[in-house]
Amino acid sequence: MRPRDPGQAPAGRRSDIKTIRSLLPYLWPAGELEMRYRVVASLVLLAAAKVATVSVPILLKYAVDALSQAGVEGEGGIGLIAVPIGFLVAYGMVRILSLGFRELQGAVFAKVAERAIRRAGVQVFRHLHNLAMRFHLERRTGGLSRAIERGTKGIEYVLRMLLFHIVPTMIEIVMVCGLLWALFDEWFALVTATTVGGYIVWTLMITEWRIKFRQAMNESDSEAHTKAIDSLLNYETVKYFGNEDHETKRFDRALESYERAAVTSRTSLSLLNTGQGAIIAVGATIIMIMAGYGVRGGTMTVGDLVLVNTYLLQLYLPLSFLGSSYREIKHSLTDMDEMFGLLDKEAEVVDSADALPLRVGGGRVEFENVSFSYDPRRPVLKDVSFTVPAGKTIAIVGASGAGKSTISRLLFRFYDVTGGSIKVNGQDVRHVTQRSLRAAIGIVPQDTVLFNDTIYYNIAYGRPGATRQEVEDAARLARIHDFIAALPDGYDSTVGERGLKLSGGEKQRVAIARTLLKGPRIFLFDEATSSLDSHTEKDIQANLREVSADRTTLIIAHRLSTVIEADEIVVLDQGRIVERGSHADLLMLGGHYALMWARQQEAEEARQRLMEEGEEEEVEVEAMETEAAAKEPVPAGSSTEAAE
């Protein structure tokens, strides 16, 4: 069984029946009559296919009996005229019908199955986006995507095996036993049922026992693969220490474990196949003996003997794959359980039943005695109160860990406050819809992450329905249109994974354009320039001041030079507001802010001195290189102009 990723699905494994029940609503969707008609039609076709399949041996029996009778009566040599053409043609036609009904069932049900897979995957995907940030901070993205991928593949496999192999075979077994009882007596039905039942029990029992050997093979294979990749990636280190033999021995030990597990698995497979063959052989022998006595006693014909033997062999063929099918179905059900288990995760932040759309108005933002903690044992914000008047700019500053970024997460309602309230235009954010709240706020984050798509797509993401002209206008306001236009592919240029093809300043300008296109009444700049160089930072800061004019703006910053023009600066320390006022007022106060300012100014001056010294050294080196070049003799054949 695959290990479950923590924080993604319930720890308790639900029953297979419950997992299958979770799938049923997707197969019988409410309000989709076409899908329901397809389900009914596929069941009718399934029944028709089984009737045709069960009829094949009966027609073969009549053909054999007719041939036997013709052989007895036609000893004078009637030839081909005595051959029961009708039965043989009917035999062939029914076989074609059996195949046709099965294929038609698959074609009719295909849309139902694919729609169920699609709906289940979409529902899980939508639910994941509705879960709170706490879940996504604790998740493992790779494991989460694999859970959805394996779960949807598991649905496809379970549907295919159950509806096209397991269930039809079980129906056929019941029909065959009923026919043998009706045509002959209960003993034929009992022997057939016992043989098939013994075959199934043996297969499932040995397969369940073999699973641990297969798991050991997979673990050993993964270990060997990991060791090989790790060793080859660290090729230089292996060479530095001369540990080629050591690495080879480690790899060999891992392969040795795989070898032992593989041998045991193959041996146990032989045991499984031998037992299956023995059970079928014993059952077929008993059936043949019983039929032989019946033929000799005159109660059965040669065709009857062929009939019962054909039925048993016909049942054996689909059951021959039961072991591998059972194992894969178990794995698929585990994968489905993991995916459906994600739907059991309750959203931490939900709209209240009476939530209304936000009336943005001027965009006034109020934090009233806000307290919050990610963990009850460690408070992050403690009784924080401040107001951002409509159209004004407030800055939140403080040391790392003071709780600055938590304020932006609470404003977006990624979490709910544990005390106090946050209001926008006088409305508590817990009483408005999350969609309308987030539509009113635009953010330029510290770490701008772009989709691995075109620049146009990333800007248009602010408002997907925007026209191209609106996208380009937003880019012009963000001062990035000229840069984009100069690119070979223009707006169709791809930005790479997380936007790595763009510089930090270019990514920030794309983020600004995206936010401008969104058209929010409230701007939030969360450490928007902290990772940029001074020159780029000044350009971006000027850009931000321009685009946020007359909008309610909240700036979260560590670098104080970026907030000196704010209408008010709020200083946080260990989750509490310790100072507030304008830049000049706070410097005169001589407290936390003044100390932070002095330290940052010293650091900036030291950096400037280092840069100047570096430039002086570069000038000196360049002068020495020029002087040395002047003293070098001019190569023969070179002109004086070339030497200069």
VOGU-3710 file (C-alpha; in Angstrom, 3 decimals, decimal comma):
1> mrprdpgqap> 0,000/0,000/0,000  1,324/3,414/-0,901  2,232/5,678/2,014  -0,171/8,502/2,668  1,106/12,047/2,594  0,575/13,759/5,928  -2,057/16,414/6,178  -3,851/15,378/3,029  -6,336/12,637/3,791  -7,871/11,051/6,831
11> agrrsdikti> -5,521/8,770/8,696  -8,111/5,983/8,906  -8,479/3,859/5,790  -12,113/3,699/4,745  -13,568/0,381/3,573  -13,455/-0,536/-0,110  -17,257/-0,565/-0,174  -17,364/3,001/1,133  -14,807/4,076/-1,459  -16,902/2,570/-4,252
21> rsllpylwpa> -19,998/4,251/-2,813  -18,156/7,572/-3,019  -17,818/6,924/-6,759  -21,476/6,062/-7,447  -22,816/9,658/-7,514  -20,411/10,418/-10,349  -21,752/7,446/-12,342  -25,404/8,403/-11,743  -25,170/12,231/-11,787  -28,234/14,198/-10,765
31> gelemryrvv> -29,790/16,230/-13,558  -27,785/14,603/-16,369  -30,323/12,401/-18,156  -27,922/11,517/-20,972  -25,455/9,966/-18,535  -28,207/8,003/-16,813  -29,552/6,764/-20,144  -26,056/5,642/-21,060  -25,715/3,730/-17,770  -29,038/1,929/-18,368
41> aslvllaaak> -28,151/1,209/-22,005  -24,757/-0,186/-21,036  -26,383/-2,493/-18,482  -28,826/-3,741/-21,130  -25,953/-4,330/-23,537  -24,022/-6,115/-20,787  -26,959/-8,465/-20,226  -27,321/-9,037/-24,001  -23,593/-9,794/-24,293  -23,773/-12,357/-21,479
51> vatvsvpill> -26,859/-14,015/-22,971  -25,052/-14,283/-26,296  -21,897/-15,627/-24,608  -23,823/-18,271/-22,692  -25,704/-19,255/-25,872  -22,528/-20,055/-27,801  -21,845/-23,453/-26,132  -25,530/-24,407/-26,535  -25,398/-23,825/-30,293  -22,109/-25,718/-30,410
61> kyavdalsqa> -23,820/-28,616/-28,603  -26,640/-28,752/-31,189  -24,117/-28,578/-34,026  -22,112/-31,473/-32,561  -25,256/-33,524/-31,956  -26,444/-32,866/-35,492  -23,074/-33,833/-36,893  -23,052/-37,006/-34,785  -26,544/-37,923/-35,956  -25,657/-37,151/-39,554
71> gvegeggigl> -22,565/-39,306/-39,220  -24,641/-42,263/-38,025  -27,338/-41,869/-40,653  -25,016/-40,921/-43,482  -22,656/-43,868/-43,499  -23,538/-44,206/-47,195  -21,731/-40,903/-47,791  -24,068/-37,925/-47,986  -21,055/-35,637/-47,507  -21,361/-31,899/-46,918
81> iavpigflva> -25,143/-31,932/-47,419  -25,478/-33,603/-43,985  -23,455/-30,854/-42,224  -25,806/-28,734/-39,997  -25,018/-25,461/-41,705  -27,719/-23,600/-39,820  -26,310/-24,384/-36,373  -22,766/-23,522/-37,405  -23,846/-20,227/-38,969  -25,870/-19,413/-35,847
91> ygmvrilslg> -22,834/-20,330/-33,722  -20,687/-17,871/-35,652  -23,331/-15,130/-35,606  -23,851/-15,385/-31,846  -20,111/-15,146/-31,244  -20,070/-11,977/-33,356  -23,075/-10,621/-31,446  -21,385/-11,372/-28,119  -18,317/-9,430/-29,188  -20,417/-6,643/-30,719
101> frelqgavfa> -22,525/-6,181/-27,593  -19,384/-6,000/-25,413  -17,729/-3,416/-27,649  -20,931/-1,413/-27,984  -21,295/-1,446/-24,196  -17,768/-0,075/-23,911  -18,511/2,647/-26,445  -21,761/3,670/-24,719  -20,251/3,640/-21,220  -17,007/5,407/-22,207
111> kvaerairra> -18,562/8,870/-21,884  -19,992/7,973/-18,463  -16,626/6,754/-17,197  -14,639/9,696/-18,559  -17,225/12,185/-17,275  -17,049/10,567/-13,819  -13,236/10,824/-13,827  -13,405/14,433/-14,963  -16,075/15,452/-12,425  -14,270/13,754/-9,550
121> gvqvfrhlhn> -10,943/15,354/-10,460  -12,513/18,804/-10,883  -14,385/18,556/-7,594  -11,218/17,618/-5,704  -9,281/20,397/-7,471  -11,962/22,979/-6,608  -12,097/21,745/-3,015  -8,329/22,097/-2,661  -8,567/25,735/-3,723  -11,278/26,264/-1,115
131> lamrfhlerr> -9,123/24,947/1,710  -7,387/27,453/3,950  -3,750/28,486/3,613  -2,873/26,412/6,685  -3,547/23,229/4,690  -1,457/24,398/1,734  1,458/25,440/3,925  1,547/21,965/5,474  0,983/20,016/2,264  3,534/18,372/-0,004
141> tgglsraier> 2,642/19,617/-3,465  4,179/16,658/-5,295  2,301/14,154/-3,132  -0,924/16,123/-3,541  -0,786/16,169/-7,334  0,152/12,482/-7,368  -2,846/11,702/-5,139  -5,194/13,303/-7,670  -3,413/11,693/-10,627  -3,414/8,212/-9,076
151> gtkgieyvlr> -6,987/8,639/-7,872  -8,358/9,497/-11,313  -6,406/6,634/-12,897  -7,727/4,374/-10,140  -11,312/5,298/-11,066  -10,644/4,403/-14,696  -9,105/1,037/-13,790  -11,765/0,061/-11,249  -14,593/0,920/-13,650  -12,977/-0,967/-16,506
161> mllfhivptm> -12,212/-4,079/-14,478  -15,418/-4,203/-12,472  -17,873/-3,322/-15,241  -16,180/-5,103/-18,138  -14,503/-8,084/-16,483  -15,355/-8,933/-12,876  -19,107/-8,206/-12,783  -19,821/-9,742/-16,249  -17,874/-12,857/-15,263  -19,832/-13,203/-12,003
171> ieivmvcgll> -23,096/-12,848/-13,968  -21,920/-15,475/-16,428  -21,053/-17,884/-13,612  -24,551/-17,575/-12,159  -26,170/-18,022/-15,596  -24,030/-21,060/-16,441  -24,752/-22,783/-13,129  -28,471/-22,115/-13,614  -28,420/-23,511/-17,146  -26,499/-26,652/-16,151
181> walfdewfal> -28,999/-27,260/-13,361  -31,929/-26,754/-15,751  -30,467/-28,821/-18,630  -29,021/-31,666/-16,577  -29,112/-31,815/-12,768  -27,874/-30,048/-9,675  -24,607/-32,023/-9,589  -23,283/-30,429/-12,750  -24,126/-26,995/-11,383  -22,575/-27,869/-8,011
191> vtattvggyi> -19,302/-29,148/-9,531  -19,039/-26,093/-11,767  -19,764/-23,687/-8,918  -17,333/-25,502/-6,606  -14,581/-25,479/-9,241  -15,000/-21,800/-10,025  -15,390/-20,933/-6,336  -12,260/-22,875/-5,424  -10,394/-21,164/-8,262  -11,432/-17,711/-7,001
201> vwtlmitewr> -10,639/-18,466/-3,343  -7,215/-19,918/-4,225  -6,398/-16,960/-6,482  -7,379/-14,300/-3,962  -5,702/-16,094/-1,067  -2,358/-16,590/-2,839  -2,485/-13,093/-4,375  -3,005/-11,525/-0,949  -0,056/-13,553/0,335  2,108/-12,514/-2,641
211> ikfrqamnes> 1,474/-8,778/-2,197  4,197/-8,491/0,448  6,736/-9,985/-1,951  5,745/-7,491/-4,624  6,044/-4,659/-2,108  9,514/-5,883/-1,150  10,477/-5,890/-4,839  9,234/-2,332/-5,288  11,032/-1,109/-2,167  14,294/-2,784/-3,181
221> dseahtkaid> 13,970/-1,448/-6,715  13,368/2,078/-5,407  16,319/1,790/-3,037  18,634/0,571/-5,799  17,421/3,310/-8,138  17,897/5,968/-5,464  21,412/4,788/-4,619  22,404/4,688/-8,289  21,082/8,181/-9,055  22,557/9,632/-5,858
231> sllnyetvky> 25,958/8,120/-6,616  26,004/9,299/-10,229  24,878/12,809/-9,295  27,745/12,937/-6,805  30,255/11,580/-9,326  32,932/14,110/-8,384  32,644/13,380/-4,665  32,969/9,650/-5,346  36,092/10,343/-7,357  37,549/12,724/-4,760
241> fgnedhetkr> 37,473/9,992/-2,113  38,154/7,039/-4,412  34,967/5,269/-3,279  33,968/3,627/-6,563  34,118/0,138/-5,011  32,122/1,317/-1,985  29,362/2,722/-4,209  29,326/-0,419/-6,345  28,919/-2,597/-3,244  26,045/-0,451/-1,965
251> fdralesyer> 24,313/-0,736/-5,326  24,965/-4,477/-5,435  23,458/-4,972/-1,951  20,309/-3,156/-3,045  20,082/-5,292/-6,195  20,684/-8,422/-4,097  17,621/-7,582/-2,010  15,647/-7,072/-5,205  16,924/-10,393/-6,557  15,735/-12,294/-3,468
261> aavtsrtsls> 12,330/-10,620/-3,533  11,977/-11,187/-7,292  12,847/-14,885/-7,024  10,331/-15,349/-4,218  7,699/-13,463/-6,210  8,288/-15,532/-9,351  8,251/-18,783/-7,356  5,008/-17,839/-5,634  3,551/-16,953/-9,045  4,355/-20,467/-10,224
271> llntgqgaii> 2,543/-21,796/-7,155  -0,465/-19,625/-8,009  -0,547/-20,764/-11,648  -0,055/-24,427/-10,736  -2,896/-24,326/-8,225  -5,199/-22,581/-10,696  -4,443/-25,125/-13,390  -4,915/-28,035/-10,989  -8,308/-26,775/-9,812  -9,577/-26,308/-13,361
281> avgatiimim> -8,168/-29,689/-14,422  -9,823/-31,492/-11,514  -13,138/-29,729/-12,138  -13,006/-30,401/-15,880  -12,111/-34,070/-15,286  -15,024/-34,574/-12,897  -17,399/-32,844/-15,329  -16,140/-34,980/-18,226  -16,486/-38,210/-16,230  -20,039/-37,296/-15,235
291> agygvrggtm> -20,870/-36,377/-18,825  -19,199/-39,564/-20,103  -21,368/-41,694/-17,862  -24,380/-39,710/-19,049  -23,527/-40,328/-22,708  -22,976/-44,002/-22,048  -26,243/-44,266/-20,151  -28,151/-42,498/-22,905  -29,209/-39,538/-20,761  -26,726/-37,180/-22,464
301> tvgdlvlvnt> -25,389/-36,682/-25,934  -21,878/-36,013/-27,195  -22,962/-32,409/-27,646  -23,867/-32,243/-23,944  -20,379/-33,424/-23,058  -18,904/-30,678/-25,258  -21,336/-28,182/-23,713  -20,332/-28,683/-20,072  -16,618/-28,776/-20,903  -16,890/-25,598/-22,986
311> yllqlylpls> -18,724/-23,787/-20,199  -16,006/-24,593/-17,694  -13,195/-23,538/-20,026  -15,137/-20,423/-21,035  -15,387/-19,390/-17,381  -11,717/-20,126/-16,798  -10,412/-17,695/-19,437  -11,633/-14,414/-17,843  -10,761/-15,711/-14,372  -7,155/-16,333/-15,389
321> flgssyreik> -6,464/-12,615/-14,899  -8,233/-12,472/-11,554  -5,026/-12,415/-9,472  -3,439/-9,417/-11,163  -6,813/-7,689/-11,472  -7,525/-8,161/-7,776  -4,148/-6,739/-6,811  -4,510/-3,713/-9,091  -8,093/-3,122/-7,963  -6,905/-3,078/-4,342
331> hsltdmdemf> -4,204/-0,543/-5,241  -6,674/1,527/-7,256  -9,182/1,562/-4,394  -6,408/2,779/-2,084  -5,587/5,562/-4,545  -9,272/6,474/-4,882  -9,615/6,530/-1,104  -6,665/8,901/-0,868  -8,201/11,234/-3,450  -11,739/11,130/-2,036
341> glldkeaevv> -10,213/11,563/1,421  -9,138/15,037/0,320  -12,823/15,920/0,021  -13,207/15,050/3,702  -10,845/17,864/4,645  -13,040/20,656/5,919  -12,371/24,209/4,791  -11,121/26,277/7,708  -12,382/29,578/6,282  -15,919/29,498/4,813
351> dsadalplrv> -18,525/32,072/3,912  -21,229/32,451/6,536  -24,786/31,545/5,568  -25,806/35,231/5,489  -22,643/36,510/3,754  -23,265/39,358/1,305  -21,025/40,873/-1,387  -18,673/43,543/-0,074  -19,694/47,172/-0,611  -16,240/48,611/-1,201
361> gggrvefenv> -17,063/52,314/-1,174  -13,927/54,349/-0,548  -12,039/51,276/0,701  -11,498/52,261/4,344  -9,684/49,435/6,220  -9,886/48,986/9,992  -8,086/46,549/12,289  -9,844/46,595/15,657  -8,080/44,839/18,568  -6,956/42,046/16,260
371> sfsydprrpv> -5,276/39,024/17,817  -4,145/35,941/15,938  -2,005/32,825/16,329  -1,162/29,991/13,958  -0,614/27,854/17,049  -2,482/28,650/20,288  0,804/28,274/22,163  2,472/31,085/20,186  0,496/34,316/19,596  1,559/36,260/16,495
381> lkdvsftvpa> -0,593/39,403/16,737  -1,753/40,866/20,043  -4,499/43,501/20,235  -3,493/45,287/17,007  -5,578/48,319/16,037  -5,069/50,793/13,189  -7,094/52,415/10,424  -6,264/53,066/6,781  -8,547/55,940/5,698  -9,956/55,828/2,179
391> gktiaivgas> -7,374/57,027/-0,336  -4,551/57,186/2,247  -1,355/55,173/2,673  -0,390/53,376/5,882  2,891/51,461/6,296  3,479/48,527/8,635  7,127/48,064/9,612  9,041/45,953/12,077  11,719/43,328/12,466  11,411/39,861/10,943
401> gagkstisrl> 8,858/37,793/12,836  6,977/40,845/14,118  3,762/39,712/12,359  3,782/42,047/9,330  2,966/39,482/6,628  0,300/37,915/8,842  -1,634/41,178/8,516  -1,862/40,738/4,723  -3,044/37,147/5,095  -5,739/38,196/7,549
411> lfrfydvtgg> -6,885/41,040/5,303  -7,294/38,589/2,415  -9,021/36,277/4,918  -6,707/33,352/4,327  -7,204/32,916/8,059  -9,844/34,207/10,460  -8,772/36,348/13,386  -8,853/34,714/16,807  -9,756/37,997/18,451  -11,079/41,398/17,391
421> sikvngqdvr> -12,241/42,177/13,857  -11,137/43,444/10,448  -13,497/45,748/8,596  -13,571/47,124/5,062  -15,859/50,101/4,567  -17,408/49,289/7,952  -18,182/45,630/7,094  -16,630/42,768/9,037  -14,760/40,639/6,499  -16,200/37,496/8,131
431> hvtqrslraa> -19,692/38,578/7,076  -18,973/39,211/3,383  -18,187/36,725/0,642  -14,539/35,840/0,221  -14,741/36,324/-3,545  -15,989/39,912/-3,278  -13,449/40,725/-0,554  -10,495/39,502/-2,576  -11,811/41,201/-5,702  -11,519/44,545/-3,881
441> igivpqdtvl> -7,852/44,066/-2,913  -4,833/44,016/-5,199  -1,471/42,775/-3,965  2,104/43,099/-5,165  3,879/40,447/-3,075  7,482/40,158/-1,975  8,056/37,036/-4,053  6,254/37,499/-7,357  5,521/34,045/-8,742  4,419/33,924/-12,371
451> fndtiyynia> 2,766/31,096/-14,254  4,919/29,248/-16,758  3,083/30,871/-19,647  3,296/34,033/-21,741  3,718/37,553/-20,388  0,284/38,355/-21,811  -1,314/35,506/-19,861  0,362/36,567/-16,624  -0,812/40,165/-16,924  -4,289/39,146/-18,099
461> ygrpgatrqe> -4,546/36,876/-15,055  -5,548/39,980/-13,099  -8,816/40,008/-15,068  -9,054/37,045/-17,480  -11,873/38,650/-19,479  -9,908/41,805/-20,274  -9,292/42,870/-23,862  -5,804/43,001/-25,331  -5,924/46,789/-25,329  -6,702/46,811/-21,596
471> vedaarlari> -3,798/44,425/-20,946  -1,401/46,649/-22,884  -2,709/49,776/-21,120  -1,995/48,127/-17,752  1,520/47,272/-18,946  2,072/50,904/-19,963  0,973/52,135/-16,529  3,409/49,666/-14,971  6,204/50,956/-17,236  6,877/47,547/-18,797
481> hdfiaalpdg> 5,163/47,823/-22,199  8,287/49,064/-23,994  10,362/46,207/-22,564  7,770/43,646/-23,688  7,455/45,196/-27,152  11,240/44,946/-27,611  11,206/41,174/-27,017  11,326/38,939/-30,132  7,943/37,403/-29,299  6,500/40,444/-27,547
491> ydstvgergl> 3,584/39,660/-25,267  3,744/36,021/-26,401  7,160/35,558/-24,768  7,135/32,817/-22,131  8,401/33,700/-18,658  9,658/30,251/-17,644  9,065/28,293/-14,445  7,972/30,760/-11,726  9,012/33,588/-14,069  12,730/32,789/-13,927
501> klsggekqrv> 13,367/34,169/-17,428  12,617/37,671/-16,128  14,686/39,762/-13,754  13,377/40,723/-10,328  12,364/44,205/-11,473  10,640/42,880/-14,600  8,689/40,361/-12,556  7,603/43,083/-10,141  6,401/45,280/-12,999  4,407/42,352/-14,427
511> aiartllkgp> 2,885/41,916/-10,961  2,022/45,629/-10,842  0,432/45,463/-14,308  -1,546/42,399/-13,290  -2,820/44,148/-10,166  -3,656/47,338/-12,083  -5,655/45,315/-14,598  -7,612/43,826/-11,703  -8,667/47,387/-10,821  -8,878/47,096/-7,004
521> riflfdeats> -9,878/49,892/-4,650  -7,358/48,737/-2,043  -3,654/48,185/-2,725  -1,439/45,975/-0,602  2,331/46,036/-1,111  3,899/43,219/0,889  7,706/43,719/0,912  7,280/44,461/-2,791  10,862/45,706/-3,351  12,853/43,967/-0,628
531> sldshtekdi> 14,733/41,685/-3,013  15,656/44,349/-5,583  18,786/46,412/-6,035  18,679/50,099/-5,073  18,308/51,468/-8,604  15,483/49,087/-9,523  13,895/49,629/-6,133  13,696/53,405/-6,672  12,108/52,935/-10,092  9,547/50,450/-8,722
541> qanlrevsad> 8,806/52,660/-5,709  8,114/55,652/-7,951  5,913/53,409/-10,074  3,983/52,162/-7,013  3,399/55,704/-5,729  2,027/56,698/-9,106  -0,355/53,760/-9,555  -1,617/53,819/-5,958  -2,459/57,529/-5,912  -5,961/58,165/-4,475
551> rttliiahrl> -6,350/54,477/-3,558  -6,370/52,994/-0,092  -2,860/51,575/0,280  -1,296/49,355/2,900  2,477/48,919/2,660  4,220/46,125/4,568  7,954/46,728/4,552  11,218/45,937/6,249  13,302/48,496/4,324  12,288/51,828/5,874
561> stvieadeiv> 13,457/53,957/2,951  10,434/52,694/1,031  7,822/54,062/3,474  9,034/57,533/4,430  6,242/59,169/2,373  3,419/57,135/3,987  0,656/59,118/5,709  1,248/57,049/8,838  3,777/54,401/9,843  2,826/51,655/12,305
571> vldqgriver> 5,720/49,913/14,067  5,204/46,299/15,146  7,348/44,478/17,675  6,587/40,898/18,746  3,012/41,180/17,523  2,169/44,498/19,219  2,047/48,075/17,967  4,777/49,925/19,832  4,908/53,173/17,825  2,926/55,043/15,201
581> gshadllmlg> 3,241/58,349/13,377  4,907/59,988/10,392  8,521/59,328/9,435  9,688/62,621/10,945  7,670/62,138/14,136  9,047/58,657/14,702  12,629/59,800/14,177  12,115/62,558/16,745  10,643/60,002/19,143  13,952/58,147/19,187
591> ghyalmwarq> 12,414/54,708/19,764  12,223/51,445/17,824  11,748/53,117/14,453  14,615/55,552/14,960  16,923/52,697/15,953  15,899/50,636/12,914  16,425/53,678/10,675  19,899/54,333/12,074  20,976/50,719/11,601  19,685/50,580/8,035
601> qeaeearqrl> 21,367/53,873/7,186  24,672/52,593/8,555  24,318/49,404/6,541  23,521/51,404/3,403  26,505/53,713/3,909  28,797/50,729/4,447  27,486/49,142/1,264  28,051/52,361/-0,654  31,644/52,587/0,624  32,314/49,024/-0,474
611> meegeeeeve> 30,904/49,769/-3,888  33,018/52,929/-4,217  36,154/51,081/-3,117  35,366/48,354/-5,603  34,983/50,944/-8,369  38,319/52,567/-7,399  40,022/49,175/-7,529  38,504/48,544/-10,930  39,803/51,924/-12,146  43,304/51,170/-10,813
621> veameteaaa> 43,327/47,711/-12,404  42,118/49,161/-15,690  44,887/51,837/-15,610  47,556/49,197/-14,915  46,296/47,035/-17,774  46,336/50,057/-20,110  49,898/50,963/-19,063  51,099/47,391/-19,550  49,466/47,225/-22,959  51,224/50,442/-23,983
631> kepvpagsst> 54,623/48,962/-23,090  54,110/45,785/-25,155  56,013/45,729/-28,471  53,958/46,044/-31,617  53,925/42,730/-33,498  55,776/42,679/-36,782  53,590/43,507/-39,725  51,082/45,454/-37,635  50,335/49,060/-38,378  50,814/51,793/-35,807
641> eaae> 47,089/52,538/-35,986  46,233/48,952/-35,155  48,651/48,933/-32,214  47,093/52,054/-30,796
//
